[in-house]
Amino acid sequence: MSMRPWANKNLKRALFLGVVIGLSSRASAQTIIARLQVMPESARVRIELINAPPTRWSFRDTYASMVGLGKRIENFQGFDDTGRVINVRKLAPGQFESALPVARVTYEVDLPPPVMPSDAAMVSWATKDRGLLRLGDLLPVTASEDRPVPANIALEIPYPYAIFPLHYPDAPRSFPTDDVASTVFAFGKALRAQRIEESGMTLDLLVDGEWAFTDMDVLDLARKILKAHRQIFGGTPAALGRLILFPFPENVAATQWAAETRGSTVTLLMGISPSKVGALAQLSAPLTHELFHLWVPNGLTLKGDYDWFYEGFTMYESARVAVALDLLTFQEFLNAIARAYDAYLSDAARDRWSLVEASERRWTGGSSSVYSKSMVIALLIDLKIRSESGNKKSLAGIYEKLLAKFPQTQRATIPGTNGNDAVLALLKGDGPIADWVTALITKAIAIDLPKEIAAYGFSMERSGSRTRLSVDERLTKRQRDLLRELGYNAAGHSVR
């Protein structure tokens, strides 16, 4: 069913203005007040901004590796208090300016799925079946992007579509948010929602599409993962989290997935597998990783480009959690490390910058291997910490300290701290490995993995461009005890 014309709906207009009046009485001058009218049949959304900046508007044009997002903004118009049209000049794609102040603006955003399927987890898009609306690329960029920008959003969508968090199709409803950049709306013809309580957090599951597994299978898996993550961090990152599970907007291989976590919302897109076992196995790895992001970086007040830690180290630590939950075998864990090492070796610029420098350049010409190199370094640091402490300490202990010192729940009282400085200070500590850890993170050095791991009971073989990482047939008691703490089952291996 298509959306009825915008201009002729006096009743809806009156309802919306009633919402706006109520919102305006409670909102600060910095709160964005907007109405979103979703038009899935035409893959568009029409937006009315009540308290926009008066004379100049700028929309996000780039995000991650995507460019040209500003071209999606169309039919931009300004109006004064009486409803008279004010002339607005387009300076560039997504850039608009008016000689006279305006009271409100309207515009449309064209939302075809992105060309690269993996980008669909990170940007707004719409199809006739479902879609994602990310306020960060739909509303104008504010001057205070480094701080959370609150908003009150009125939503409209035609029957039979439903939109979450508001399950009220074909009527305007208001939704308050504390942070535009992290707010994601999911809609679909067959959208279904369930809520669970786990480890001190409420989790909303939003699913669309037909899967080989049930929604309850997803919730059961999410429960296990959240419980394991909380044991690492010793606390919860937020009172409410959301997990959106959608198929890709375009046909992709069953093994493909893409995900992003913004604020307390995890968006996960997957290819459709006919096998329940295969589909759940495909789901477990990205879900373990992305739910970890609810804590790091999204549950912290840290700022800056420290992707080497919150992506690369998270790849390592979430893989360890997957082993503990029997979602990965220990050999599969080692295979993941080997693939990361191969990816690192395949990048000609792999050692041009330190991890800190490569993170700062991640989307502007930095080394593409920063995440894979970080995962390998996370293994080396974890092994060293465990070995030096007799298995009494590990890399996992850093995460609990981070949440205790920099919790997002206290962002109003804790100033943003540079993530590189905060993490490095905890990683190196005051022990004998401080200089070694500092060099791994802050200097442009090469990683010789076979040499680094030989003392821990690992062996490596390379065939062409592929690495095979395994456990030695014979281990010392010290090696066996350390590997057991990593999740290794020593049955069948002798001790020397």
N, C-alpha and C positions, 0 to 999 in steps of 0.2 A: 504494500500500500504506500503510495507516494505521499509526501508531506503536502499539506494544504498551503495555499499562498500565504506568505508572511504578512503582507500589508493589509489584508482584509479581515484579519482575525481580531476584531475589537475586543471580544471577550478575553481572548488569550492575552492581548495587550494590557487589558485592565488587571488581569491576574498577575502578570509579570510586574507591572508597576507597583502593585500591592506588595509583592515580594521585595522589590527594590526599596520601597519606602521603609519596610521593616528592617531590611539589611542595613540601609544607610544610617538608621538611628543607632545601630550597634557597632558599625564599622568605623575604624579610624580613617584618617585622610589617606593613609597609604594602602588601604585595602582595595583591591580591584573588585569591581562589581560588574558582572557580565552575564549575558544570556547566550547559551549555545543551542542552536536549533540544528539537530543532526538530520541529514538527508542521505541515508544509506543507498538508496536507489541510484543516486547520481554521484555517490562517493564524495560528498561535500559536507561542510558544516558552515552555517551562517552564524555570525557572532555580532552581538550588539554590546558595545562597551559603554557603560554609563558614566564612569568617572575616569576616562582616559586622559593622558597628558593633553593639554589644551592646543598645542600647535605642532608637535613633532612626534612621529611614531616610528619605531624601529623593531623589526621582527628578526628572530634568529635565522641566520642564513647558513650556518654550518653547525654540525654536531658530529663529534667523533670524526670519521672519515667522510661523512656526507657533506656535500656542498650544494648550493642552489635552492635551499629550502624557502628562501624569500620569494621565489617565483610562484609559489602556491597561493600567495595572498592576492586576491582579486576583488574588483568592484568596491574599492575602499571609498567611503563617503563620510563627510562630517556634517553635523547639524547644530544649530544654535538652540537656545531654550524654547523658541517658538516652533521648532521643527523645520525651519528654513534651511535649505542646503547651503553649506559653506564650501567654497572651492578648495579642493585639496590637490596638491601637486605630487606626483610620483617622482622621487629623486632617483631611485634605483629599485631593483626587485626587493620588496619588503621594507622600503624606506619611503615615508610620506611626510609632507609638510604643508601647513596651512598658514596663510598670512594673518588670518583672524582666529581668535580662540573659538573652540567648539565646546558644546555641552556633552555630546555623545558622538560615537562613530559606529558605523556598521561596515562589515566586510565579509567576504566568503573565503574559505580555504579549500582548495582543490586537494583531495586526499587519495590519489591512486596509490596502490602498494608500491614501495620502492623497488627499483630495478634489481638491486642485490637482495636476495631473500633474507640474508642475515641482518640487514638493516631494519627489517620490519619489527624487530624487538625493541628498537630504540627511537622510533618516530611514529607520529600519528598516521593512520591510514584507515580506509574504509572500503568494504565490498558490500555486495547485496546480502551477504549472510552475516557478517560480523565486522568488528573493527576496534581500534584503540584510539583514544583521544588523550594526548599528552599536552597539558596546559602549557608546558614550557615552550613548545613550538607553535602554539595556537594564539597565544596572547603576546602583546608587545613586550619587549625586553625593558626592564626598569633600570634606573641608575644604581639601584642597590642590589644587583644580582648576587653579590657575595653574602647577602643576608636573606633569610627566608622572607618571601613576599606573600602575605595572606590574601585571600580572595573569597568572595561569595559568588557562587555560580548557580544560575537558574538553567535547568536542562529541559529540553523538549526532544522527543523522538516518537515517530509514528508507530502505531500498532501494525504488526505483531512484535516489533522489536522491544527488548527490555534493555535498560542501561543500569549499570551498577557503579556507585553504591545506591542509586535510587531505582527501585523496581516499580516505577510508575510511568508506563508508556503514555504518550500522547497528551501530556499535561506538564506545565512548567512547575518545577520544584526547585528549592534552593539547597545548595550544598556548600557548607563552609569548609575551607581548607587553610591550614597555617602556612603552607608552602606551595606556591604555584609550580615550581620547578620539579617537584616530586609527585605531583598529583596525576593519576592516570584513571581514566574512565574506560570501562569495557562495555561493549554492547553487542547484541546478537539476537537473531531470531530464535535460537534454541539455548539462550544463556541460562545457566542454572547456578545456584549459589548454595553453599553449605558453610556452616560455622562450627569450629571446634575450639576448645580451650586446652592448651598444652603448655606446660612449663612456665606458667605465669603470663602467657600471651594468648590473646584471642586471634585466631587465624580464619579469615574468610577465603574460601576456595571458589573461584569463578571459572567455570568450564563451558566451552562451546565445542561442538564437533562430536563425531562418533569415534570412540577409541576402543581398542581391544581390552583395556582394563576398565574397571568401574571407578566412579568418583570416590567411592569409599576406599578403593585401593590407593588412590593418590593421597587421601587424608591419612591413612594408616602409615604410609611411607613418610609423609610430612611430620607426623607425630614422632616417629623414631628419630628423624634427623634433628628436629628442634630440641628434643630431649638430650641428644648427644651434644649438640652445640652448647646448650646451656651448661652442661657439665664442664665444658672447657672454659666458658666465660664467667661462670658463677653468677649470672644474672640475665635478665631479658633486655633487649634493646628498645622495645616499644610495647605499649599496651595492646595495640592492634596492628596486625599485619595482614597483607592480602597476597594471594597467589593466583595469578591469571594464567590459565593453560588453554592455549588456542592452537589450532593447526596454522601452518603458514598460509598467507593469503594467496599464494601461488603454489602449484604442484612442485614438490621437491622430493628427494630420496627419503625413504623411511628412516634412514640413519641420521638425517640432518636435524640439528637443533640450533636455536639462538635464544639468548636470554639477556635480560638486563634487570637490575634492581635499583629502583629509585625510591629514596625514603624508606618506607616500610612496605612497598609494593614490589613483588617479584613478578615479572612478565616472562613467560616461557613459551616459546613456539617450537613445535616438533612436527616432523614428518609422521605420516600415519603408517603404522606397522600392523599387519594382520595377526601377529603373534602376541598373545598377552605376555608371555615370558620375555620375549624380545622387547616389547614396548616398555615394560616396567624396568628392564635393565637399561634401556635407552634413557628413561626418565630419571633414574636414580643418580647418575653422575652429575648432570647439570643442576638438579634440584638440591643435592648436597652442597654444591658450590654456591649457588645463588642464595640459598637460605643463610649461608655463612655471612653473606654481604649485609644481611639485616643488622649484624653486629659490626662488621668491618667492611667498608668504612662508615656505613650509614648510621650506626649506633654511637658514633664518636663525634666529638666536636673538632677533630683534627682537620686541618685545611692544607691545601697545596697539592702538588703532584707527587704522590708517593705510591704510584701504581705498582711499582716493583714489589711492595709489601701487600697491599690490599687486593692485588690480582695474582701476582706470581706466587707469593707465600701462601695465599689462600688456596691456590690450585693444589699446593702440596698438602696443607693441613686438612682440607676437605677430603682429599683422597685418603688420607690416614683415617678420617672418620668413617669413610665408606668401607675401608677394610675392617674396622672395628664392628661395623654393623652388618658384616657379611654381604655387603653390596658389591664389593670387589674382593677378589682373591689377592693374596700377597704378591703373587707373580704378576697379576694385572697391574698392581700398584707399581711394581718395578718396571713393567712395560711402559707405563705412563712417564716415569722418570726418564727412561731410555728415549722415548719419543721427544721429550722436551730437550734432551741433550742433542739429539739429531737436529732439531729445529734450530737450536743455538749454533751448532756447527755449520749449518747451511747458510747462515747470514754473514755475508762478507764484512759487514760493519759491526759485528757482534761485540768487539772489544774496543770500539772507538771511543765510547763514553762509559762512565760509571753507571750503575743502576739508577742513581739519583738523576744524573744528567739525561740518560735515555728516557726516563719517565717524563721529564719536562719536555722532551722533543717527540713524544710518542706519536702525535698526530701531525707533526710538522717536519718530518724527515729524520726522526730518531730511529734507533735500531728496532726493527720489527721483532727481534728476539728477546726483548726485555722481559716479557712474561716467562718465556721458557727458561731463560738464563736464571731468572729469579727463583723459579721452581727448583732448579738444580742446586742453587746456593742455599735455599731453605733446607734441603736435605742435608747438605754438608754442615750447616750450623746446628741443625737438630742432632745429628750424629755426634758432633763435637760437644755440645752441651750435655748430652746423655753420658757420653764417655767420661768427661771431666767430673761429673757429679755422681758417678756410679749409679746412673739411672734414677737419681732422685729428682732431677730437673729435666725439662725438655722445652722445646720451642713453644709448645702449647701454653706454658706458664706465662708467656708474654701477653697473651690475649686477655687473660683475666686481669692483669695489671693495667692494660690499656683501658678496659671498660671501667675499672675502678677509678682511674685518674681522669678520664676524659669522656664521661657519659653524655650522650646527646640529650638525655632527660634534664640535664642541668645547663643547657646551652645558654640560658639567659644569664647565668652567673659565672660560667666558665668561659673566658675568652678563647677564641680560636687559636690553637697552637699549631705550628708547622708540623705536619705529619712526619716528615723526614727526620727532624730533630727528635721528636718524641719517641718514635719507634727505635731509632738508632741508639738512643740513650738506654732504653730498656734491653735491647738486644746485646749490647756489648757489656753492660754491667760494670763491675769493678774487678772482675777476675782476670786470669792469665790470658784469656782468649780475646780480650777487648780490642787490641790492636789488629788482630787477625780478622775479626768481624768487621771492624771499621774499614779495613782495606777492601774486603769483599763488596761492601756496599758503596763506598765513596770513591773508589779508584777504578780506573779502566784496566782491569786485569783479565787475563785469560784463565779459563777453567780447564784443568786437566783432571777429568773425572776419574779415570782408571787409577791414577796416582793417589787421589784424595780419598778414595773409598776402600782401597786395598786392605787397610788395617782393620776394617770393620767386618770382614768376612764376605765381601762381595767379589765377584769376578765379572769381567766385561770382555765381550768379543765384538768386533765390527766386521760386517760383511758388506762391502760396497759403502753405501751411505746409511746403513742401518746398524743400530747398536743393540746388542743383546746383553741385558743385565740379569745376573742370577746370583744365588747364594752358593758359596763354596761347599763342596761335598764334606769337608772336614772343618769344624769350627773349634776355636778355643771356648772355654766356659764363659769367658768375658764377652766374646763375640755373640755366642748363642743367647746369653741373657739380654744383651742390648737389642738384638734383632727380635726377640720375643716381645719386648716392649713396643716395638714397631708394628707388631701383628703377625710376626712370622711363626709358623708352626714347625718346630724343629724335629718332628717325628721322622725317623728314617735317616737322619744325619748323625754321624759319629762326632764325638768330642775329642779333641786332641789336647 
